[in-house]
Amino acid sequence: MDDQLVELADAHGVATWYEGSERRRVDVPADVVVSVLAELGVTADTPEAIRAALAELRPDDLPPTIVLRAGQSRPLPPPTDAGKDAFTASNAGKASFPASGGATIRTEDGRVVEVGDEIPGDLPLGWHTLTVQDRDITLVVAPARLPEPPRTWGWMLQLYSMHSRESWGVGDLRDLTDFVTWSKDTGAGVVLLNPMHAVAPVHPIQPSPYSPSSRRHTNPVYLRVTATNEYLVASDATKAAVDALQPDDTTDLINYDRVWDAKIKALELLKPSELTEGDDFAVYCALAEVHGADYRDWPEELRHPDNPAVREQADPARISFHAWLQELCDQQLEQARQAAEGMAVGIVHDLPVGVDPGGADAWALQDVLATGVTVGAPPDAFNQQGQNWSLPPWHPRKLAEAGYQPYRDLLRAVFRHSQGLRIDHIAGLWRLWWIPGGDARKGTYVRYDADAMTGILALEAHRAGAAVIGEDLGTVEHKVTETLHSNNMLSSAVLWFERDDHGNMLPHENWPERAAASISTHDLPTAAGFLRSEHVRVRAELNVLAGDVDAEYAQAARERRELLAVLGEDESSAEEDVIIAMHALLADTPCRIALASPYDVIGETRQPNLPGTVDEYPNWRIPFPIHLAAFMADPRVSRAVSTMRRR
């Protein structure tokens, strides 16, 4: 690759090579680098364009956003002649010219601090404004680190699957409150949820919690209609009409379209008569009901939220309805959060990597997103074609120029009703695999300001009094996990993956301390599924195995024998006893948090999601095999709870 193109790419955070899954160097094709640079607003398709782009590079002494840690100072650049002249003209006879060119800091609480040649290290935590050389710069002061997380145990819950007889075919927020109350009563200190973010309000309703329309809002499918105040004060006739809409609870798979229709029809009967003004999400929903879920297919004048035609054409009544649905979600989420008060941690929400490229957030935040690319993962031994998650990434420069406000607002929206946050693919705060043409093999990594991203995360988590868990599984740079730990944020430790440099399973005492430990994840085999090699059987039937079927079964058998040896069990051991031994191992690790899964405890073999499949497998649609009340009373659950309480 041309040296000047390499220099230009590096200056803009675009990788020209990377270390692959087997720690081998992989060079990125020049045309991919050029395409990604173009998405960043840099033309590099000819040698002349590359030279011109290099000539435009300037040292960024004053970036649009500065993020510091508590106690950290930062020098300010010397004033330019223009800045000095402007200061002298406006302050003639008042003061001598300071080295910084008359810099001031307006703190979050409204105080004005005059500064000299550096940003002082005694500023309070918060979001401030630095004014220097006629520029306003966002200045964020974050805590040096979060408080050390407590040592506790709890549950990782796929709420949509854990339904009760009172919920309408899908686990809801009242079920969550009941589950949290029971968990606290049995000594658990944390409940980790699947993402519960909003989807587009049109069919087909998106089942995947990791492809939301908006990460700033909540999916109304989780509402308990009969727990709303509007239902409780309704007339008997209205209650009867609402009750009649409850779908039956006998389907083999969750039917989100049916549940959605039933709940929306019921809520239409209960909606208040007065109209309230909604935000951009409510406007999107009103337009999506008319024009479809993908804003890129809407009439041209509606494709940007700032166009006057948007408010002219969006139905105020529908805007108000969708705004009201979010108010109901907030109320029921808050009830669950309050139920968790007194737990060591409480409710932990899950944040996906991104959003649907045609959805509400992509529409509202398009000015700070790189809408011409999607993100995913490069090829590896398990996904030889790579992975395209079809999610648009933050545009690093535009996000910084916006003072990271969209990122801050996202974090605040999630922290509002939680005591913790798990971030899927936490490495995305450092870099993301950008795919400019749809083929995941033809992408490259783009860097982000990890100091800013992690600092803002630390500040907002500190203000919420919340814990942070980063999902750092797979091929992740060491600095990601090291930074998490130095911030008292937890990494992820999974039984199947905790191995030494020789590939041997680690004994429990060698697991990392600053981590959240679990047997599995939503993308991996359940405990019973692993013991029965269900993950091999299903993939073989669906033709998504990378290797020979017999070899995969043999490998699964070796891994099972290795696990049994670590647990002190053997092939003659009862499956329930082996699963309890797995939980005992979790309880004995030094990890700060140990997480049990209801799927594992009751011996469910089907995993919630099977990577590499779309329609071949019922991802995110498998209901829990027993109702919530039956789960709480199950003797297998009692054994697991007693085991985990050893922590």
C-alpha positions in Angstrom: 0.0 0.0 0.0 1.2 3.5 -0.8 3.1 5.1 2.1 1.2 8.3 1.9 -2.2 6.5 2.0 -1.0 4.7 5.1 0.0 8.0 6.7 -3.3 9.6 5.8 -5.3 6.5 7.0 -3.4 6.5 10.3 -4.1 10.2 10.9 -7.8 9.5 10.6 -7.8 6.3 12.7 -8.3 3.9 9.8 -6.4 0.7 10.1 -4.3 -0.5 7.1 -3.6 -3.8 8.7 -4.8 -5.7 11.8 -4.0 -8.8 13.9 -6.3 -11.6 13.0 -7.9 -14.3 15.1 -4.7 -16.4 15.2 -2.5 -13.4 15.9 -1.4 -13.1 12.3 -1.1 -9.9 10.4 -3.8 -9.2 7.9 -3.3 -6.4 5.4 -6.4 -4.3 4.4 -6.9 -3.8 0.6 -6.2 -0.2 -0.5 -9.7 0.2 -2.0 -11.3 -0.6 1.3 -9.2 2.0 3.1 -10.1 4.6 0.4 -13.8 3.8 0.8 -13.7 4.1 4.6 -11.8 7.4 4.4 -14.5 8.7 2.0 -17.2 7.9 4.7 -15.1 10.0 7.1 -15.2 12.8 4.6 -11.6 12.4 3.3 -11.0 12.0 -0.5 -8.2 9.6 -1.2 -9.0 8.0 -4.5 -6.0 9.5 -6.4 -2.4 10.3 -5.5 -3.2 14.0 -5.9 -6.1 13.8 -3.5 -4.0 11.9 -1.0 -1.3 14.6 -1.1 -3.9 17.3 -0.8 -5.6 15.6 2.2 -2.2 15.2 3.9 -1.5 18.9 3.4 -4.7 19.8 5.2 -3.8 17.9 8.3 -3.1 20.1 11.3 -2.2 19.3 14.9 -5.3 19.1 16.9 -4.2 21.1 20.0 -7.7 22.0 20.8 -10.1 19.2 19.9 -13.8 19.9 19.9 -14.2 17.9 23.1 -11.7 17.4 25.9 -12.2 14.6 28.5 -10.1 14.6 31.6 -10.0 12.5 34.8 -10.4 14.0 38.3 -7.1 15.7 39.3 -5.8 15.8 35.8 -4.7 19.1 34.2 -4.0 19.9 30.6 -1.8 22.5 29.0 -3.5 25.0 26.7 -1.8 26.0 23.4 -0.3 29.5 23.1 -2.7 32.1 21.6 -2.7 32.8 17.9 -2.1 36.3 16.8 -5.8 36.6 15.8 -6.9 35.5 19.2 -4.5 37.9 20.9 -5.7 40.8 18.8 -9.3 40.0 19.6 -8.6 39.8 23.3 -6.7 43.0 23.3 -9.4 44.9 21.4 -12.1 43.8 23.7 -10.2 44.2 27.0 -8.2 47.4 26.3 -7.1 48.9 29.6 -8.7 46.1 31.7 -6.1 43.4 32.0 -2.9 42.0 30.6 -3.0 39.3 28.0 -2.9 35.8 29.6 -0.8 33.1 28.0 -3.9 31.1 27.0 -5.6 34.0 25.2 -8.2 34.7 27.8 -9.5 31.2 28.4 -12.4 30.7 30.8 -14.3 27.7 32.0 -18.0 27.8 32.7 -18.7 24.9 35.0 -21.8 22.8 34.9 -23.3 24.7 37.9 -22.8 28.1 36.2 -19.6 29.3 37.8 -17.0 31.0 35.6 -13.3 30.1 36.2 -10.6 32.1 34.5 -7.6 30.0 33.6 -4.0 30.6 32.6 -1.9 28.4 30.4 -3.5 25.1 31.5 -6.8 23.6 32.4 -6.6 23.2 36.2 -6.8 19.8 37.8 -9.2 20.9 40.6 -12.4 21.2 38.5 -15.5 19.4 39.8 -16.8 16.3 38.0 -19.2 17.2 35.2 -19.9 18.7 31.8 -18.3 22.2 31.4 -17.5 24.6 28.6 -14.0 25.8 27.9 -13.9 29.1 25.9 -10.5 29.8 24.4 -9.4 31.5 21.2 -13.0 32.4 20.3 -14.0 28.7 20.5 -16.4 26.9 22.9 -15.1 23.5 23.6 -16.9 20.8 25.6 -14.9 19.9 28.7 -15.7 16.7 30.6 -14.2 15.9 33.9 -14.8 12.2 34.9 -13.9 10.3 38.0 -10.5 8.6 38.2 -12.4 5.3 38.6 -15.7 3.9 39.8 -16.2 2.5 43.3 -15.1 -1.1 43.6 -18.0 -3.4 42.7 -19.4 -5.6 45.5 -19.0 -9.4 45.5 -22.4 -10.8 44.9 -24.4 -13.2 42.7 -27.6 -13.0 40.7 -29.4 -13.9 37.5 -29.0 -13.2 33.8 -32.6 -13.0 32.6 -34.1 -13.1 29.1 -37.2 -11.3 30.2 -39.2 -11.8 27.0 -39.1 -15.5 27.6 -39.9 -15.6 31.3 -43.6 -15.0 31.2 -46.3 -15.6 33.8 -50.0 -16.5 33.4 -50.9 -12.8 33.7 -48.5 -11.6 31.0 -49.7 -11.7 27.4 -47.5 -14.3 25.8 -44.2 -12.5 26.5 -42.4 -11.6 29.8 -43.3 -8.1 30.9 -42.2 -5.4 33.3 -44.5 -6.6 36.0 -42.9 -10.0 35.7 -39.6 -8.2 36.1 -40.7 -6.6 39.3 -41.9 -9.9 40.6 -38.7 -11.6 39.6 -36.5 -8.9 41.2 -38.5 -9.0 44.4 -38.1 -12.8 44.6 -34.4 -12.6 43.7 -33.8 -10.1 46.5 -35.7 -12.2 49.0 -33.5 -15.2 48.1 -30.3 -13.3 48.6 -29.4 -12.3 45.0 -27.7 -9.0 44.5 -28.1 -8.4 40.7 -30.5 -9.1 37.8 -29.0 -8.7 34.3 -31.5 -8.2 31.6 -31.5 -8.6 27.9 -31.7 -5.3 25.9 -35.2 -3.9 26.2 -34.9 -1.1 23.6 -37.7 0.1 21.3 -38.5 -1.4 17.9 -40.3 0.0 15.0 -44.1 0.0 15.5 -44.9 -1.9 12.3 -44.9 -5.5 11.3 -42.9 -7.6 11.4 -42.0 -6.7 14.9 -38.3 -7.1 15.4 -37.6 -10.1 17.7 -33.9 -9.5 18.2 -33.1 -7.3 21.3 -29.7 -6.5 19.7 -31.2 -4.8 16.6 -33.3 -2.0 18.1 -34.8 1.0 16.4 -33.8 3.1 19.3 -31.5 2.5 22.2 -32.8 5.6 24.0 -36.3 4.3 24.4 -38.1 1.2 25.6 -40.1 -1.5 23.7 -43.8 -1.2 24.7 -44.2 -4.9 24.1 -42.9 -5.2 27.7 -45.8 -3.2 29.2 -48.2 -5.0 31.5 -51.4 -3.4 30.2 -53.5 -4.4 33.2 -51.0 -2.8 35.6 -51.4 0.7 34.1 -53.2 3.3 36.1 -55.5 3.9 33.1 -56.7 0.3 33.2 -57.1 0.3 37.0 -59.4 3.4 36.9 -61.3 2.3 33.7 -64.9 1.4 33.6 -65.9 -2.2 33.9 -66.9 -2.3 30.2 -63.5 -0.9 29.1 -61.7 -3.4 31.4 -63.8 -6.2 29.8 -62.9 -5.1 26.3 -59.2 -4.9 27.3 -59.3 -8.3 29.0 -60.8 -9.9 25.9 -57.7 -9.0 23.9 -55.3 -11.1 25.9 -53.9 -13.7 23.6 -53.8 -17.4 24.6 -50.6 -18.7 26.1 -50.3 -22.0 24.2 -48.0 -21.2 21.3 -44.7 -23.1 20.9 -42.8 -19.9 20.0 -43.3 -16.2 21.0 -45.4 -14.4 18.3 -44.3 -10.8 18.7 -46.7 -9.6 16.0 -49.7 -11.1 17.8 -48.6 -9.8 21.2 -47.9 -6.3 19.8 -51.3 -6.1 18.1 -53.1 -7.2 21.3 -51.3 -4.7 23.5 -51.6 -1.8 21.1 -55.3 -2.3 20.6 -55.8 -2.5 24.4 -53.8 0.6 25.0 -55.7 2.4 22.3 -58.8 1.8 24.4 -57.1 3.3 27.5 -55.2 6.2 26.0 -55.8 9.7 27.5 -57.8 12.2 25.5 -55.5 15.1 26.0 -52.5 15.4 23.6 -48.9 15.7 24.8 -45.9 16.7 22.7 -43.6 13.9 21.9 -39.9 13.7 21.1 -38.2 12.7 17.9 -38.8 9.0 18.7 -42.6 9.6 19.0 -42.5 11.5 15.7 -40.6 8.7 14.0 -43.2 6.2 15.2 -46.1 8.3 13.9 -44.4 8.5 10.5 -43.4 4.9 10.4 -47.0 3.8 10.9 -47.7 5.5 7.6 -44.5 5.1 5.6 -42.9 2.0 7.0 -40.1 1.2 9.4 -37.1 2.3 7.2 -36.9 6.1 7.1 -34.6 5.8 4.0 -37.7 4.7 2.0 -39.8 7.7 3.2 -40.6 10.6 1.0 -37.5 12.8 0.6 -38.9 15.7 2.7 -39.3 13.4 5.7 -35.9 11.8 5.8 -34.3 14.3 8.1 -36.0 15.3 11.4 -35.1 19.0 11.0 -37.2 19.4 7.8 -40.4 21.4 8.6 -42.4 18.9 6.6 -41.8 16.3 9.3 -44.0 18.1 11.9 -46.4 19.2 9.3 -47.2 15.6 8.1 -46.8 13.6 11.4 -50.2 13.1 13.0 -50.2 14.9 16.4 -52.5 12.2 17.9 -50.2 9.4 17.0 -47.2 11.4 18.3 -49.0 11.8 21.6 -49.9 8.1 21.7 -46.4 6.9 21.3 -45.1 9.5 23.7 -47.6 8.2 26.3 -46.4 4.6 25.7 -42.9 5.7 26.7 -44.3 7.3 29.8 -45.9 4.0 30.8 -42.7 2.2 30.1 -40.8 4.7 32.4 -43.4 4.1 35.1 -43.1 0.4 35.1 -39.4 0.4 34.7 -39.1 2.6 37.7 -41.3 0.2 39.7 -38.9 -2.6 38.9 -35.9 -0.4 39.8 -37.4 0.5 43.1 -38.0 -3.2 43.8 -34.3 -3.7 43.4 -33.3 -1.1 46.0 -31.3 -2.8 48.8 -29.7 -5.3 46.5 -25.9 -5.3 46.3 -26.1 -4.0 42.7 -29.7 -4.2 41.4 -31.0 -4.2 37.9 -28.4 -4.2 35.1 -29.5 -3.3 31.6 -27.8 -4.4 28.4 -26.6 -2.0 25.7 -26.3 -3.3 22.1 -23.6 -2.2 19.7 -25.9 -0.1 17.6 -29.3 0.4 16.0 -31.3 -0.5 12.9 -29.9 1.5 10.0 -33.4 2.6 9.0 -34.8 3.1 12.5 -35.6 5.9 14.9 -32.1 6.6 16.2 -30.6 6.3 12.8 -33.1 8.9 11.6 -32.8 11.2 14.5 -29.0 11.0 15.0 -28.0 10.6 11.4 -25.8 13.7 11.6 -23.4 12.0 14.0 -23.6 8.5 12.4 -21.6 7.0 9.6 -24.6 6.0 7.6 -22.7 4.7 4.5 -21.2 1.8 6.4 -22.2 -1.0 8.8 -20.2 -2.6 11.5 -19.5 -6.2 12.3 -16.4 -8.5 12.8 -13.6 -9.7 10.5 -13.4 -13.3 9.3 -12.1 -15.8 11.9 -12.0 -19.6 12.3 -15.7 -19.8 13.3 -17.1 -17.2 10.9 -15.0 -17.5 7.8 -17.1 -14.9 5.9 -16.9 -12.4 8.8 -20.0 -10.9 10.4 -22.0 -7.9 9.2 -24.3 -6.8 12.0 -26.0 -4.2 9.8 -25.6 -1.4 12.3 -24.4 2.1 11.5 -21.5 3.3 13.8 -20.9 6.6 15.4 -18.9 8.9 13.2 -15.9 9.6 15.5 -15.2 13.2 14.4 -18.8 14.3 14.2 -19.5 12.7 17.6 -16.7 14.7 19.1 -17.8 17.9 17.4 -21.3 17.3 19.0 -19.6 17.3 22.4 -20.5 13.6 22.7 -23.9 14.7 23.7 -25.7 11.9 21.8 -23.5 9.3 23.6 -24.1 11.0 26.9 -27.9 11.1 26.4 -27.9 7.5 25.4 -26.1 6.5 28.6 -28.4 8.7 30.7 -31.5 7.1 29.2 -30.3 3.6 30.1 -29.1 4.6 33.6 -32.3 6.3 34.4 -34.0 3.1 35.5 -31.1 0.8 36.3 -28.3 0.3 38.8 -25.8 -1.1 36.3 -25.0 -1.5 32.6 -23.6 -4.3 30.5 -22.1 -3.1 27.2 -22.1 -5.6 24.4 -18.9 -5.7 22.4 -17.2 -3.2 24.8 -14.2 -3.1 22.4 -16.3 -0.9 20.2 -15.4 2.0 22.5 -11.9 1.6 21.1 -12.5 0.5 17.5 -15.2 -1.0 15.3 -15.0 -3.0 12.1 -16.4 -0.8 9.4 -17.8 -2.5 6.3 -18.3 0.0 3.4 -19.8 -2.4 0.8 -21.8 -5.1 2.7 -19.2 -7.8 2.5 -17.8 -8.3 6.0 -14.5 -9.6 4.6 -13.9 -6.3 2.9 -13.8 -4.0 6.0 -11.3 -2.4 8.3 -11.0 -1.1 11.9 -11.7 2.5 12.7 -10.4 4.0 15.9 -12.4 6.0 18.5 -11.2 8.2 21.3 -11.3 5.5 23.9 -10.2 7.9 26.7 -13.2 10.0 25.9 -15.6 7.1 25.5 -14.6 5.4 28.7 -14.3 8.6 30.6 -17.8 9.7 29.8 -19.1 6.2 30.6 -17.3 6.4 34.0 -18.9 9.9 34.7 -22.4 8.9 33.9 -22.1 5.6 35.7 -20.7 7.5 38.7 -23.7 9.9 38.7 -26.1 7.0 38.5 -24.3 5.0 41.2 -24.2 2.2 38.7 -21.8 -0.7 38.0 -20.5 -1.4 34.5 -19.8 -4.8 32.9 -18.0 -4.9 29.5 -18.5 -7.9 27.2 -14.9 -8.5 26.1 -15.1 -12.0 24.8 -13.4 -13.2 21.6 -10.4 -11.5 20.0 -10.1 -8.3 22.0 -7.0 -6.2 22.5 -5.5 -6.6 26.0 -5.7 -2.8 26.6 -9.5 -3.1 26.6 -9.7 -5.5 29.5 -6.9 -3.7 31.3 -8.7 -0.3 31.0 -11.9 -1.9 32.3 -10.2 -3.2 35.3 -8.3 0.0 36.0 -11.7 1.8 36.0 -13.2 -0.8 38.4 -15.4 -1.9 35.5 -15.9 -5.6 35.2 -14.9 -7.7 32.2 -16.7 -11.0 31.3 -15.7 -14.5 32.3 -17.5 -17.5 30.7 -17.0 -21.1 31.8 -16.4 -22.3 28.2 -13.7 -19.7 27.5 -11.7 -19.5 30.7 -8.5 -21.3 29.6 -4.8 -20.9 30.0 -2.2 -20.3 27.3 -2.2 -24.0 26.4 -6.0 -24.2 26.0 -6.7 -26.0 29.3 -9.7 -25.0 31.4 -8.7 -22.8 34.3 -9.4 -23.9 37.9 -11.8 -21.7 39.6 -9.2 -19.9 41.7 -7.4 -18.6 38.6 -10.5 -16.8 37.2 -10.1 -12.9 37.1 -11.4 -11.0 40.1 -12.7 -7.9 38.3 -15.2 -9.9 36.2 -18.8 -11.0 35.9 -18.7 -14.8 35.7 -21.3 -17.0 34.0 -21.6 -20.5 32.7 -22.7 -19.4 29.2 -24.2 -16.5 27.3 -27.3 -16.0 25.1 -25.1 -16.9 22.0 -23.6 -20.1 23.5 -24.9 -23.5 24.5 -26.8 -23.8 27.8 -25.4 -26.0 30.5 -27.6 -29.0 29.5 -27.2 -28.3 25.8 -23.4 -28.5 26.3 -23.6 -31.7 28.2 -25.8 -33.3 25.6 -23.8 -31.8 22.6 -27.1 -30.1 21.5 -25.0 -27.3 20.0 -23.4 -29.7 17.6 -26.7 -31.5 16.7 -28.6 -28.3 15.9 -25.8 -26.8 13.8 -25.4 -30.0 11.9 -29.1 -30.2 11.1 -29.1 -26.6 9.9 -25.8 -27.0 7.9 -24.0 -24.2 9.8 -21.1 -26.2 11.2 -17.7 -25.0 10.0 -16.1 -28.5 10.3 -16.9 -32.2 9.9 -19.8 -33.3 12.0 -18.1 -36.4 13.5 -15.1 -34.3 14.4 -17.3 -31.7 16.0 -19.0 -34.4 18.1 -15.7 -35.8 19.1 -14.4 -32.4 20.1 -17.6 -31.8 22.1 -17.1 -35.1 23.9 -13.5 -34.1 24.8 -14.6 -30.8 26.1 -17.3 -32.4 28.2 -14.8 -34.8 29.7 -12.4 -32.0 30.5 -15.2 -30.0 32.2 -16.3 -33.0 34.2 -12.7 -33.5 35.4 -12.5 -29.8 36.5 -15.8 -30.2 38.4 -14.7 -33.5 40.0 -17.5 -35.3 38.3 -17.6 -38.1 35.7 -19.8 -39.5 32.9 -21.9 -41.4 35.5 -22.9 -38.3 37.3 -26.5 -37.2 37.1 -27.0 -34.2 34.8 -28.6 -32.1 37.5 -25.7 -32.7 39.8 -23.2 -31.7 37.1 -25.1 -28.5 36.5 -25.1 -27.7 40.2 -21.4 -28.3 40.3 -21.0 -25.7 37.5 -22.8 -23.2 39.7 -20.6 -24.2 42.7 -17.6 -23.4 40.5 -19.0 -20.0 39.8 -19.7 -19.4 43.4 -16.1 -20.2 44.3 -14.3 -18.0 41.7 -12.8 -14.7 42.9 -15.0 -12.9 40.3 -16.9 -10.0 41.8 -20.2 -11.1 40.3 -21.4 -14.6 39.5 -24.5 -14.9 37.2 -26.8 -17.9 36.9 -29.2 -18.4 34.0 -32.7 -19.8 34.5 -32.1 -21.8 31.3 -29.2 -23.6 32.9 -30.8 -24.2 36.3 -33.9 -26.0 34.9 -32.0 -28.0 32.3 -33.2 -26.2 29.1 -31.2 -27.4 26.1 -32.1 -24.7 23.6 -30.0 -21.5 23.6 -31.8 -18.2 23.0 -29.8 -17.3 19.9 -27.8 -19.3 17.4 -25.2 -17.1 15.7 -24.9 -17.6 12.0 -28.7 -18.1 11.5 -31.6 -15.8 10.7 -34.7 -17.8 9.9 -33.3 -21.3 10.3 -33.5 -21.1 14.1 -36.1 -19.4 16.2 -33.7 -16.8 17.7 -35.2 -14.8 20.5 -38.6 -16.5 20.2 -38.2 -19.5 22.5 -40.4 -19.2 25.5 -39.2 -20.4 28.9 -40.6 -23.9 29.4 -42.4 -23.1 32.7 -44.2 -20.1 34.0 -42.5 -17.7 36.4 -44.3 -18.9 39.5 -43.4 -22.5 38.7 -39.7 -21.5 38.2 -39.6 -19.9 41.6 -41.0 -23.0 43.2 -38.8 -25.5 41.3 -36.6 -27.6 43.6 -33.8 -27.4 41.0 -33.9 -23.6 41.5 -33.7 -24.0 45.2 -30.6 -26.1 44.9 -28.9 -23.5 42.6 -29.9 -20.6 44.9 -28.4 -22.4 48.0 -25.2 -23.1 46.0 -24.8 -19.5 44.8 -25.5 -18.1 48.2 -22.2 -19.5 49.3 -20.7 -16.3 47.9 
